């Protein structure tokens, strides 16, 4: 039972003394903590780039094994991957392997070995391996994408309990080759370390950059670190300890919590293990068998503190924590920005009668700005322990949804049985609906008619509501068009769900600047009094018009006639082409991944009183709609692409402080950019994709994954806007 703090230096010294004592017991007596010797297979075959550090890595692993009770067999012979041979080893290490190094039979042997209880360790270029074997991405966690030049960077320790990272301080600055990955693995792994992308050049993960992680793989265990490019790494004691902890975890020689994390904080509340701090003074992790994750934040004395850089205090309304105390008790202060930042609230912790006796405390908060810090006050000696805590948030997007998040909406679809009287758009690319349509995804509703107001359209508006967006941008193809004829009834459906309608003026035949001015007057006159007609309260109750392919027309001076009543947005980031417009947007579903020109466009908009509405998309794949397509596409990567684009938009250094964020799209099925639910069981034999795996969801639950993730980001955007005001 703990009653007093044991400093970390002292605990390490005690551990060393115990190890020495065990050695002095003599060959006939073993320490109770000693593990049975075991075998580790180190595989370093390369079919691509070969790292000079491989020999140093093998030597380091052999030395670690000799010191810690395991024997290393190093090989580059893939025939070692048989069920019988792998069964002789507790763990397999892929040491900077590259390319296609296993055949199908050997792949099957490795997968079966891990799934049935074996361990896998990937070091550095293990992520640059087996791109044609989909299950390998699950095993290693993420595939390599790119890297900048070798340079110094700062790492954040996210888990102070795991044996691979327990020895590290809150941050660690070192030199290595820093990988970017094709997807962010955070949803499906337990992140141990992440890179601070502000500390070096070339990070491309949108600010959330896991670099070392672990996860459970069926009955087995997997550990990966992106460190280890340089030969010098394997002489670094801290890196060697990280590598040792990874091998010991994968081999099952030590226990560790590697349960996968969630998709990150979501609207309604953020929960965290208190011991998963990212900065601290005085506190340490304390083992607790009965605690969540097997540990608590402990060794808390008066004046100590812990910081949580991944938890934003914006929008927080309450704090709840599970605590225990056999000490003096005391007070938890919640502060924003730093340990001495503004006080948001505090709650007392009374003695509970024992360190294993937990209770819950809660208090209301005043919302802050910046990351959460907990500061602790009380009497002499150990005060209390904290297990898991939650920040409760009032959703920033109220019931009506965010008026600053706009979804591009397409009412151009038709069916023979519906009001259209024939197939419209679904047949694009030479397809024969309903089984074969011009889209790489298949709608949950099947190929519908946009005139089915009581059915498809009403369901659409319910889904828009669920997404947290408050405005749809209605694709409009001119006066008297099919879309124009449906607009009134679509707006009726929108109004029933509290959704408003802005306008996407498409490049209809003979469109000119003057005709667009006439169109604005037409739409205002026809629908201006409708309850769903969007007017932006923050911009003088003006209505909003997005002009697709505005660069087709050179002279837009005619727009000066409507600048006091309408916000007209040009589709460009070229600030030399926005004279007479009221703002800019991008639409491009691929560009959001790199955000070219976004910061400059945002800065120009702010300086000139314009609206800046960059467009984000979950992906862009139009292969079925455009047979033989050779233009770029963007896969969804189980949601990572969408998160990257949103992260870019909301990062002031990249996205340039948007006024609105536009989403490409709610239902542009041809482009594969829709967040509208896609069927998890599309017609077979057509090669349709699904949302399977998006944000860790499967089956029918995955169908609405992008609606729910939009709600998450809409809430984050609203919180950011509140902080700006």
C-alpha positions in Angstrom: 0.0 0.0 0.0 1.4 3.4 -1.0 1.4 6.2 1.5 4.4 8.3 0.4 6.0 9.3 -2.9 8.9 7.4 -4.2 10.7 9.5 -6.7 11.3 8.0 -10.1 15.1 8.0 -9.6 14.7 6.1 -6.4 12.3 3.6 -7.9 14.8 2.8 -10.6 17.6 2.5 -8.1 15.4 0.1 -6.1 14.7 -2.0 -9.2 18.4 -2.2 -9.9 19.1 -3.3 -6.3 16.4 -6.0 -6.5 17.9 -7.2 -9.8 21.3 -7.4 -8.1 19.8 -9.2 -5.1 18.2 -11.8 -7.4 21.6 -12.4 -9.0 23.2 -12.9 -5.6 20.7 -15.6 -4.7 22.8 -18.0 -6.8 22.1 -20.3 -9.8 19.7 -22.5 -7.9 17.3 -19.7 -6.9 15.3 -17.4 -9.3 13.6 -14.1 -8.6 9.8 -14.4 -8.5 9.7 -11.8 -11.3 12.0 -13.7 -13.6 10.5 -14.7 -16.9 11.1 -18.0 -18.7 13.7 -17.7 -21.5 12.1 -17.4 -24.9 13.0 -17.1 -28.6 12.7 -14.0 -30.9 12.9 -14.2 -34.7 14.4 -11.0 -36.3 13.6 -10.7 -40.0 15.4 -8.1 -42.1 14.8 -9.0 -45.7 14.6 -6.1 -48.1 13.1 -5.9 -51.6 13.4 -2.1 -51.8 15.6 0.4 -50.0 18.0 -1.2 -47.6 18.9 0.6 -44.4 22.5 0.8 -43.2 21.3 0.5 -39.7 20.1 -3.1 -40.0 23.3 -4.7 -38.7 23.4 -2.3 -35.7 19.7 -3.2 -35.0 20.4 -6.9 -35.0 23.4 -6.5 -32.7 21.3 -4.3 -30.3 18.5 -6.9 -30.2 20.9 -9.7 -29.5 22.5 -7.7 -26.6 19.1 -6.8 -25.2 18.1 -10.5 -25.4 21.3 -11.6 -23.6 20.6 -9.2 -20.8 16.8 -9.8 -20.6 16.2 -13.5 -21.0 15.5 -14.0 -24.7 17.6 -15.4 -27.6 17.6 -13.8 -31.1 17.7 -15.7 -34.3 18.3 -13.2 -37.2 17.4 -14.2 -40.8 16.6 -12.9 -44.2 15.3 -16.3 -45.4 11.5 -16.0 -45.8 11.2 -19.8 -45.7 11.5 -19.4 -41.9 7.8 -18.4 -42.0 6.1 -21.7 -41.5 3.6 -22.5 -38.7 6.0 -24.9 -37.1 9.0 -22.6 -37.0 7.1 -19.6 -35.9 5.6 -21.5 -33.1 9.1 -21.8 -31.6 9.2 -18.0 -31.1 7.4 -15.7 -28.8 7.8 -12.7 -31.1 8.8 -11.8 -34.7 10.6 -8.5 -35.4 10.4 -6.9 -38.9 13.6 -4.8 -38.7 13.4 -2.2 -41.5 12.1 -4.7 -44.0 11.0 -3.2 -47.3 8.8 -4.2 -50.3 7.3 -7.6 -51.0 9.2 -10.0 -48.7 6.8 -12.9 -48.2 4.8 -15.1 -50.6 1.1 -16.0 -50.0 1.9 -19.1 -47.9 4.4 -17.2 -45.7 1.9 -14.4 -45.3 -0.7 -16.8 -44.1 1.7 -18.4 -41.7 2.6 -15.0 -40.1 -1.1 -13.9 -39.8 -2.1 -17.2 -38.2 0.8 -17.1 -35.8 -0.1 -13.6 -34.5 -3.9 -14.2 -34.6 -3.3 -17.3 -32.4 -1.3 -15.6 -29.8 2.1 -14.7 -31.2 3.8 -11.3 -31.2 4.8 -8.9 -33.9 7.3 -6.0 -33.7 7.7 -3.5 -36.6 10.7 -1.2 -36.6 10.8 1.9 -38.9 10.6 0.6 -42.5 8.5 -2.3 -41.5 5.7 0.2 -42.5 7.3 0.2 -46.0 6.5 -3.4 -46.6 3.9 -5.8 -48.2 1.7 -3.2 -49.8 -0.1 -5.9 -51.8 -1.2 -7.7 -48.6 -4.1 -5.8 -47.1 -4.0 -7.7 -43.7 -0.4 -6.5 -43.2 -1.6 -2.9 -42.9 -3.8 -4.0 -40.0 -0.9 -5.9 -38.5 1.7 -3.1 -38.7 -0.9 -0.3 -38.1 -0.3 2.0 -41.0 1.7 2.0 -44.3 4.6 4.5 -45.0 3.7 7.5 -47.2 6.8 9.8 -47.3 9.5 11.4 -45.2 11.5 14.6 -45.1 15.2 14.8 -44.6 16.7 13.5 -41.4 16.4 16.1 -38.7 15.7 16.8 -35.0 12.1 16.7 -33.8 10.2 16.6 -30.5 8.1 13.6 -29.5 5.3 13.6 -27.0 4.9 10.6 -24.7 1.2 9.7 -24.6 1.5 6.6 -22.4 3.7 6.8 -19.3 2.8 3.2 -18.2 3.7 1.0 -21.2 7.1 -0.7 -20.7 8.3 0.8 -24.0 7.7 4.4 -22.9 7.5 4.4 -19.1 11.1 5.5 -18.9 10.6 8.6 -21.0 9.9 12.2 -20.0 6.8 14.0 -21.2 8.7 15.1 -24.3 11.8 13.7 -26.0 13.9 15.5 -28.6 16.0 13.4 -30.9 17.2 13.1 -34.5 15.8 10.5 -36.9 14.0 10.1 -40.2 10.4 10.9 -39.5 7.8 9.0 -41.5 4.4 10.2 -42.7 1.9 7.5 -43.0 -0.9 6.8 -45.6 -3.5 6.9 -42.9 -3.7 7.9 -39.2 -3.8 4.7 -37.2 -5.1 6.3 -34.0 -8.6 4.9 -34.2 -7.4 1.3 -34.3 -4.2 1.3 -32.2 -3.0 2.5 -28.8 -0.7 5.4 -29.4 2.4 5.5 -27.2 4.2 8.4 -28.8 3.4 11.2 -31.3 5.4 13.7 -33.2 5.0 17.4 -32.6 4.8 18.6 -36.2 5.6 22.2 -35.2 9.1 21.0 -34.1 10.4 20.0 -37.5 9.8 20.5 -41.3 7.9 18.0 -43.5 5.2 16.6 -41.2 2.1 15.8 -43.3 -0.3 14.2 -40.8 -2.4 17.3 -40.0 -1.0 17.9 -36.6 -2.0 14.4 -35.2 1.1 12.3 -35.9 1.4 9.0 -34.1 4.9 7.5 -34.4 4.9 4.6 -31.9 2.0 2.4 -31.1 0.7 -1.0 -30.1 -2.5 -3.0 -30.4 -4.1 -6.3 -29.8 -4.3 -8.5 -32.9 -6.9 -11.2 -32.4 -5.2 -13.3 -29.7 -1.8 -11.8 -30.3 0.0 -8.5 -29.9 1.6 -6.0 -32.3 4.0 -3.2 -31.6 5.4 -0.6 -34.1 7.8 2.3 -33.9 8.7 4.6 -36.7 12.0 5.4 -35.0 15.3 3.6 -35.9 16.4 4.8 -39.3 19.9 5.8 -38.1 22.7 3.5 -37.0 23.1 5.8 -34.0 19.6 5.0 -32.8 20.6 1.5 -31.7 23.3 2.9 -29.3 20.8 5.3 -27.7 19.8 3.9 -24.2 16.4 5.5 -24.4 15.7 4.0 -27.9 17.0 0.6 -26.8 14.7 0.6 -23.8 11.8 1.5 -26.1 12.7 -1.4 -28.4 13.1 -3.8 -25.4 9.7 -2.8 -24.0 8.1 -3.4 -27.4 9.7 -6.8 -27.8 8.7 -7.8 -24.2 5.1 -6.7 -24.8 4.8 -8.5 -28.1 6.3 -11.7 -26.6 3.8 -11.6 -23.8 6.7 -11.3 -21.2 5.2 -8.2 -19.7 1.6 -7.0 -19.3 0.5 -3.7 -21.0 -2.8 -2.0 -21.9 -2.8 -1.7 -25.7 -6.5 -1.5 -26.3 -7.3 0.6 -29.3 -8.2 4.3 -28.8 -11.4 6.0 -29.9 -11.6 8.4 -32.9 -10.6 11.2 -30.6 -12.7 13.6 -28.5 -16.2 14.0 -29.8 -19.1 16.3 -29.2 -20.7 15.7 -25.8 -17.5 14.8 -23.9 -13.8 13.9 -23.8 -12.6 11.1 -21.6 -8.9 10.3 -20.7 -6.8 8.2 -18.4 -5.4 10.7 -15.9 -2.0 9.1 -16.1 -1.9 9.8 -19.9 -0.6 13.3 -19.3 1.6 15.1 -21.9 3.3 17.4 -19.4 3.6 17.4 -15.7 5.4 18.5 -12.5 5.8 16.1 -9.6 3.2 13.5 -10.5 3.9 9.9 -11.7 1.9 7.0 -12.9 0.9 4.5 -10.2 0.0 0.9 -10.8 -3.5 -0.1 -9.7 -5.0 -3.5 -10.6 -8.5 -2.2 -10.1 -8.1 1.0 -12.0 -9.1 1.6 -15.6 -6.1 0.7 -17.7 -4.4 -0.8 -14.6 -2.9 2.6 -13.4 -3.8 6.0 -12.0 -2.2 9.4 -11.8 -0.5 9.2 -8.5 2.2 10.5 -6.2 0.2 13.8 -6.1 1.5 16.4 -3.6 0.5 19.9 -3.0 1.4 22.2 -5.9 1.9 19.3 -8.5 0.2 19.5 -11.8 -0.5 17.5 -15.0 -1.2 18.8 -18.6 -3.2 17.3 -21.4 -2.4 18.8 -24.7 -4.9 16.8 -26.7 -7.9 17.9 -24.5 -9.3 21.3 -25.4 -11.2 23.2 -22.7 -13.3 25.1 -25.3 -16.9 24.3 -24.7 -16.3 22.3 -21.6 -19.1 22.6 -19.0 -18.3 20.0 -16.4 -15.5 17.8 -15.1 -16.0 14.3 -13.6 -13.2 12.1 -12.2 -12.8 8.8 -10.5 -10.5 9.2 -7.5 -9.2 7.4 -4.4 -7.3 8.6 -1.3 -5.7 7.1 1.7 -3.9 10.3 2.2 -4.9 13.9 3.2 -7.3 14.5 0.3 -7.3 17.9 -1.3 -8.6 19.8 -4.3 -8.4 19.4 -8.1 -8.2 22.7 -10.0 -9.1 22.7 -13.7 -7.2 25.4 -15.6 -6.8 26.3 -19.3 -3.6 26.9 -21.2 -1.1 26.3 -18.4 -0.8 25.2 -14.8 -1.2 28.8 -13.8 -3.8 29.6 -16.5 -7.4 30.8 -15.9 -9.2 28.7 -13.3 -12.3 27.1 -14.8 -13.5 25.2 -11.7 -12.4 23.1 -8.8 -13.6 20.1 -6.9 -12.7 18.7 -3.5 -11.4 15.1 -2.9 -12.1 13.7 0.5 -10.2 10.6 1.8 -12.0 7.4 0.6 -10.4 5.0 3.1 -7.9 3.4 0.8 -6.0 3.7 -2.4 -8.1 0.9 -3.9 -11.4 2.5 -2.8 -12.6 4.7 -5.7 -15.4 7.2 -5.8 -16.6 9.9 -8.3 -16.3 13.6 -8.0 -17.8 16.2 -10.3 -18.1 20.0 -10.8 -19.3 22.5 -13.3 -16.8 24.5 -15.4 -16.5 27.8 -17.1 -15.4 27.1 -20.7 -11.8 28.1 -21.4 -9.5 28.3 -24.4 -6.5 26.1 -24.8 -5.5 22.7 -23.4 -6.5 21.3 -20.1 -4.3 21.5 -17.0 -5.1 19.9 -13.6 -3.4 21.5 -10.6 -3.5 19.9 -7.1 -3.6 21.5 -3.7 -3.9 20.2 -0.2 -2.0 19.4 3.0 1.2 17.5 3.6 2.1 14.1 2.0 0.3 12.2 -0.7 -3.2 13.7 -1.4 -5.1 11.4 -3.7 -5.0 9.4 -7.0 -7.0 10.1 -10.1 -8.1 7.3 -12.4 -10.2 8.3 -15.4 -11.8 11.7 -16.0 -14.3 13.3 -18.4 -14.9 16.8 -19.7 -18.5 17.2 -20.6 -19.2 19.6 -23.4 -22.3 21.5 -24.4 -22.6 20.9 -28.1 -21.5 24.0 -30.0 -23.9 23.1 -32.8 -27.3 23.7 -31.3 -30.5 21.9 -32.4 -30.6 23.8 -35.7 -27.1 22.8 -36.7 -24.2 24.9 -37.6 -25.0 27.7 -40.0 -21.3 27.9 -40.7 -21.1 24.3 -42.2 -22.5 24.0 -45.7 -23.1 20.7 -47.5 -23.2 20.7 -51.3 -26.5 19.0 -52.2 -27.5 17.5 -55.6 -31.2 17.3 -56.6 -30.6 16.0 -60.1 -31.4 12.3 -59.8 -34.4 10.6 -61.4 -36.0 7.2 -61.8 -38.6 5.9 -64.3 -41.1 5.3 -61.5 -40.6 8.7 -59.8 -41.6 12.2 -60.8 -38.6 12.4 -63.2 -40.2 9.6 -65.3 -36.8 8.3 -66.5 -33.3 7.6 -65.2 -31.4 10.8 -64.5 -27.7 10.7 -63.7 -27.6 7.2 -62.3 -26.8 5.8 -65.7 -23.7 8.1 -66.2 -20.8 6.2 -67.6 -23.0 3.8 -69.6 -24.5 1.9 -66.7 -27.9 0.3 -66.4 -29.6 1.1 -63.2 -30.8 0.1 -60.7 -28.1 -2.7 -60.2 -25.3 -0.9 -62.1 -24.9 2.9 -61.5 -22.3 5.5 -62.3 -20.8 5.6 -58.8 -18.2 3.7 -56.9 -20.5 3.6 -53.9 -24.1 2.5 -53.8 -26.6 4.6 -51.9 -28.3 3.1 -48.8 -31.6 4.3 -50.3 -30.7 2.7 -53.7 -30.9 4.9 -56.8 -33.6 7.4 -55.8 -35.6 10.2 -57.5 -34.8 13.7 -56.2 -38.5 14.5 -56.6 -39.5 11.8 -54.0 -40.0 14.5 -51.4 -41.8 12.4 -48.8 -39.3 9.6 -49.1 -35.7 10.2 -50.2 -35.6 14.0 -49.7 -37.2 13.9 -46.3 -34.7 11.2 -45.2 -31.9 13.4 -46.7 -32.8 16.3 -44.5 -33.0 14.1 -41.4 -29.4 12.9 -42.2 -28.3 16.5 -42.8 -29.6 17.3 -39.4 -27.7 14.4 -37.9 -24.5 15.7 -39.6 -24.5 18.9 -37.5 -24.6 21.1 -40.6 -27.3 23.7 -40.8 -27.2 24.6 -44.5 -27.3 22.8 -47.8 -25.9 24.4 -50.9 -28.5 23.5 -53.6 -27.1 22.6 -57.1 -29.1 24.9 -59.4 -28.9 24.8 -63.2 -30.8 27.9 -64.2 -34.4 29.2 -64.3 -36.9 26.6 -65.4 -34.4 23.7 -65.0 -35.3 20.3 -63.4 -33.5 21.4 -60.3 -35.3 24.8 -60.2 -38.7 23.0 -60.5 -37.9 20.9 -57.5 -36.5 23.6 -55.3 -39.6 24.7 -53.5 -40.6 21.2 -52.3 -37.0 20.4 -51.3 -37.0 23.7 -49.3 -40.3 22.6 -47.6 -38.6 19.3 -46.5 -35.5 21.2 -45.3 -37.7 23.6 -43.3 -39.4 20.6 -41.5 -36.0 19.6 -40.2 -34.6 23.0 -39.4 -32.2 23.1 -42.4 -31.6 26.2 -44.5 -30.8 26.4 -48.2 -28.0 28.4 -50.0 -27.4 28.2 -53.7 -24.8 26.6 -56.0 -25.1 28.4 -59.4 -23.8 25.9 -61.9 -22.4 26.6 -65.4 -25.6 26.3 -67.3 -25.6 27.2 -71.0 -24.9 30.9 -71.8 -24.3 31.8 -68.2 -22.9 35.3 -67.8 -22.2 37.7 -64.9 -25.3 39.6 -65.8 -27.4 36.4 -66.0 -26.2 35.4 -62.5 -27.3 38.8 -61.1 -30.7 38.1 -62.7 -30.7 34.6 -61.2 -30.1 36.1 -57.8 -33.0 38.4 -58.2 -35.2 35.5 -59.4 -34.3 33.3 -56.5 -34.8 36.1 -54.0 -38.2 36.9 -55.5 -39.4 33.3 -55.7 -38.0 31.9 -52.4 -36.9 34.9 -50.4 -39.8 34.6 -47.9 -39.4 30.8 -47.5 -38.4 29.8 -43.9 -35.6 27.7 -45.3 -34.1 30.5 -47.4 -30.6 31.0 -45.9 -29.6 34.4 -44.7 -26.3 34.8 -42.8 -27.0 36.7 -39.6 -23.3 37.5 -39.1 -23.1 39.2 -42.5 -26.1 41.5 -42.6 -28.7 38.7 -43.2 -27.4 38.4 -46.8 -28.2 35.3 -48.7 -25.4 33.1 -50.1 -24.5 32.0 -53.7 -21.6 29.8 -54.6 -20.6 30.1 -58.3 -19.1 26.9 -59.7 -16.3 27.4 -62.3 -16.4 31.2 -61.8 -13.1 31.5 -63.7 -14.9 30.8 -67.0 -16.0 34.4 -66.9 -13.5 37.2 -66.8 -15.5 40.2 -65.9 -17.8 40.0 -62.9 -18.4 43.7 -62.3 -22.1 43.1 -62.7 -22.1 41.6 -59.2 -21.7 45.1 -57.7 -25.4 45.5 -58.1 -26.1 42.8 -55.5 -23.2 43.1 -53.1 -25.4 44.6 -50.4 -28.0 41.8 -50.4 -26.0 38.7 -51.4 -22.7 37.0 -50.7 -21.4 35.6 -53.9 -18.5 33.3 -53.7 -15.9 32.6 -56.5 -14.5 29.1 -56.9 -10.8 29.9 -56.6 -7.9 30.6 -54.2 -6.5 33.0 -56.8 -7.0 36.3 -55.0 -6.4 38.3 -58.2 -9.7 36.7 -59.6 -12.1 37.7 -56.8 -12.8 41.3 -57.6 -16.6 42.1 -57.2 -17.1 38.8 -55.3 -18.0 38.6 -51.6 -15.9 35.5 -50.9 -14.1 32.4 -52.1 -14.5 28.6 -51.9 -12.7 25.7 -53.4 -15.0 22.7 -54.0 -12.2 20.4 -55.1 -12.4 17.2 -53.1 -8.8 16.3 -53.5 -7.1 19.7 -52.9 -8.1 19.7 -49.2 -5.5 17.0 -48.5 -2.7 19.5 -49.2 -4.6 22.8 -49.0 -2.8 24.7 -51.7 -3.2 28.4 -51.4 -5.6 28.1 -48.5 -3.7 30.2 -46.0 -3.2 33.0 -48.5 -6.8 33.0 -49.5 -7.9 33.1 -45.9 -5.6 36.0 -45.1 -6.8 37.9 -48.1 -10.4 37.3 -47.1 -9.8 38.5 -43.6 -8.0 41.6 -44.7 -10.7 42.5 -47.3 -13.9 41.7 -45.4 -14.7 38.6 -47.6 -16.1 35.2 -46.7 -13.6 32.3 -46.9 -15.3 28.9 -47.2 -12.7 26.1 -48.0 -14.2 22.8 -49.1 -13.4 19.5 -47.4 -14.2 16.0 -48.7 -14.1 12.4 -47.4 -12.6 11.3 -50.6 -12.9 11.5 -54.4 -13.2 8.4 -56.6 -15.1 8.7 -59.9 -13.9 5.7 -61.8 -17.3 4.1 -62.5 -18.8 7.4 -63.6 -15.9 8.2 -65.9 -14.7 4.9 -67.5 -11.0 5.1 -68.4 -10.5 8.0 -66.0 -6.8 9.0 -65.7 -7.3 12.0 -63.4 -6.3 11.9 -59.7 -8.5 10.3 -57.1 -8.4 10.3 -53.3 -9.3 7.2 -51.3 -11.1 7.6 -48.0 -8.6 5.6 -45.9 -11.3 4.7 -43.4 -11.9 8.3 -42.6 -8.3 9.5 -42.4 -8.6 11.6 -45.6 -11.7 13.4 -44.2 -10.0 14.1 -40.9 -6.9 15.4 -42.7 -8.9 17.9 -44.8 -10.9 19.1 -41.8 -7.7 19.4 -39.8 -6.2 21.5 -42.6 -9.2 23.7 -42.8 -9.3 24.4 -39.0 -5.5 24.9 -38.6 -5.0 28.7 -38.9 -1.4 28.1 -40.3 -2.8 26.0 -43.1 -6.5 26.8 -43.6 -6.4 30.5 -42.9 -9.3 30.9 -40.4 -12.4 30.0 -42.4 -15.6 31.9 -42.1 -17.6 28.8 -43.2 -16.5 25.3 -44.1 -18.2 23.8 -47.2 -18.4 20.0 -47.5 -18.0 18.3 -50.9 -20.5 16.7 -50.7 -23.7 15.4 -49.2 -24.7 13.3 -52.3 -22.5 13.8 -55.4 -22.4 10.1 -56.0 -20.5 10.2 -59.3 -17.5 11.7 -57.6 -17.5 9.4 -54.7 -17.4 12.3 -52.3 -20.8 11.8 -50.5 -21.3 11.6 -46.8 -24.9 10.4 -47.5 -25.0 6.8 -46.1 -23.7 4.2 -48.6 -25.1 0.7 -48.5 -23.1 -1.9 -46.6 -24.5 -4.6 -48.8 -24.5 -3.2 -52.4 -25.5 -5.4 -55.4 -22.8 -8.1 -55.8 -20.6 -8.4 -58.8 -20.3 -4.7 -59.6 -17.2 -3.9 -57.5 -18.8 -1.3 -55.3 -16.9 0.1 -52.4 -18.6 0.6 -48.9 -17.8 2.6 -45.8 -16.7 -0.5 -44.0 -14.0 0.3 -41.4 -14.7 4.0 -41.4 -13.7 5.3 -37.9 -13.6 1.7 -36.7 -17.3 1.0 -37.6 -18.5 -2.0 -39.5 -21.7 -3.2 -41.2 -24.8 -1.0 -40.9 -23.0 1.1 -38.3 -20.5 2.2 -40.8 -23.2 3.5 -43.2 -23.6 6.7 -41.1 -20.0 7.1 -40.1 -19.4 10.2 -42.2 -22.5 11.9 -41.0 -21.4 11.4 -37.4 -17.8 12.5 -38.1 -19.2 15.7 -39.8 -21.1 16.4 -36.6 -17.8 16.0 -34.7 -16.0 18.4 -36.9 -18.9 20.9 -37.1 -18.8 21.1 -33.3 -15.1 21.6 -33.3 -15.4 24.4 -35.8 -18.1 26.1 -33.8 -15.9 25.9 -30.7 -13.0 27.5 -32.7 -15.3 30.3 -33.9 -16.3 31.0 -30.3 -12.7 31.3 -29.3 -12.1 33.8 -32.1 -14.9 36.1 -31.0 
